């Protein structure tokens, strides 16, 4: 595998992997989400050569578990199944958390994490906030958050 490069990308770069990993078997339109085109939404990709092997999106969006102007929602994080287990998700998460905090003034990042991914997020400093819930047609999730500010 070529060296991994994490970077900001246009939304069209994240949608194919978002569709193939997170919306398998469903119409492509299900991977076009509200908020994707907002001016302060950030899309990230981990690339190996010309291949996109990991993706994620950050939206400037408060939540009951993460109130305030510095709250960002992490959505659509995925790694190409052929490249999982190689640290791509960890590298991409570290890159986007640093970007969120340093460039965009983020103090907390939250997500609706699939139950199966909650261990990954816990290993990277996220905590579960509240009870398990189900997103129809997707499955069980937890709200998870990670504080970024050093004084939090």
C-alpha positions in Angstrom: 0.0 0.0 0.0 1.2 3.5 -0.8 1.8 5.9 2.0 -1.4 7.2 3.6 -2.4 10.9 3.1 -5.3 12.4 5.0 -6.8 15.5 3.6 -9.8 17.8 3.1 -11.7 16.8 0.0 -14.9 17.8 -1.9 -18.1 16.0 -0.9 -18.1 14.0 -4.2 -14.9 12.3 -3.1 -16.5 10.8 0.0 -19.8 9.6 -1.4 -18.8 6.5 -3.4 -17.1 4.9 -0.3 -19.9 6.2 1.9 -22.4 4.4 -0.4 -20.5 1.1 -0.7 -19.7 0.7 3.0 -22.5 2.5 4.9 -25.4 2.2 2.5 -24.7 -1.2 0.9 -27.5 -2.4 -1.4 -29.4 0.8 -1.2 -29.8 3.6 -3.8 -26.9 6.0 -4.2 -29.2 8.8 -3.2 -29.2 7.5 0.4 -25.6 8.6 0.7 -26.4 12.2 -0.1 -27.1 13.8 3.3 -28.6 17.0 4.6 -25.8 19.3 5.5 -23.2 17.9 3.1 -23.2 21.1 1.1 -23.2 23.6 4.0 -20.3 26.1 3.8 -18.8 24.9 7.2 -19.2 21.2 6.6 -15.8 19.4 6.2 -15.2 16.2 4.2 -12.1 14.2 4.8 -10.4 11.3 2.9 -7.5 9.0 3.7 -5.9 8.2 0.4 -3.3 5.6 -0.6 -2.0 6.8 -4.0 -5.0 7.6 -6.0 -7.3 5.3 -4.0 -9.7 6.6 -1.3 -9.5 4.1 1.5 -11.2 6.0 4.3 -13.7 8.8 4.7 -15.5 11.0 7.2 -17.5 14.2 7.4 -17.7 16.9 10.1 -20.8 19.2 10.4 -20.9 22.2 12.7 -23.9 20.9 14.7 -24.7 21.1 18.5 -26.5 18.2 20.2 -27.9 17.7 23.6 -24.8 15.6 24.5 -22.6 18.3 23.0 -24.1 21.8 23.3 -22.5 25.0 22.3 -20.9 26.7 19.3 -17.8 24.5 19.4 -19.8 21.2 18.8 -19.2 19.2 15.6 -20.9 16.1 14.4 -18.8 13.3 13.0 -20.8 11.4 10.3 -20.2 8.8 7.7 -16.8 7.5 8.9 -15.8 4.4 7.0 -12.8 2.5 5.8 -12.7 0.4 2.7 -13.2 -3.2 3.9 -10.2 -4.4 1.9 -8.0 -2.0 3.9 -9.5 -2.4 7.4 -7.2 -3.3 10.3 -4.3 -1.1 9.0 -4.8 2.0 11.2 -6.5 4.0 8.5 -9.5 4.9 10.6 -7.3 5.9 13.5 -5.1 8.1 11.3 -8.1 9.7 9.7 -9.8 10.3 13.0 -6.6 11.9 14.5 -6.3 14.1 11.4 -9.9 15.4 11.5 -10.0 15.9 15.2 -6.8 18.0 15.0 -8.2 19.9 12.1 -11.5 20.5 13.9 -9.9 21.8 17.0 -7.1 23.8 15.6 -8.7 25.3 12.4 -12.4 25.3 13.2 -12.3 26.0 17.0 -14.0 22.7 17.9 -14.3 21.9 21.6 -16.3 18.7 21.3 -17.1 16.1 18.6 -20.1 13.8 18.8 -21.4 11.0 16.6 -24.1 8.4 16.3 -21.9 5.4 16.4 -22.9 2.0 15.3 -22.8 -0.3 18.3 -20.2 -2.4 16.4 -17.9 0.6 16.1 -18.3 1.9 19.6 -15.1 0.1 20.7 -13.1 1.9 18.1 -14.4 5.3 19.3 -13.8 4.4 22.9 -10.2 3.5 22.1 -9.9 7.0 20.7 -11.2 8.9 23.7 -15.0 9.0 23.0 -17.5 8.2 25.7 -21.0 6.8 25.3 -23.7 9.3 26.2 -27.1 7.9 26.9 -28.8 4.6 25.9 -28.6 2.5 22.8 -31.1 3.5 20.1 -32.0 2.2 16.6 -31.7 4.2 13.4 -34.3 2.5 11.1 -32.8 0.5 8.2 -29.3 1.0 9.7 -29.3 -0.6 13.1 -28.4 0.0 16.8 -26.3 3.1 17.7 -25.0 5.1 20.7 -24.4 8.8 20.9 -20.7 9.2 21.6 -18.6 12.3 22.2 -15.1 13.4 22.7 -14.1 16.7 24.3 -11.3 18.5 22.4 -10.7 21.6 24.6 -7.8 21.2 27.1 -9.9 22.8 29.8 -13.0 20.5 29.3 
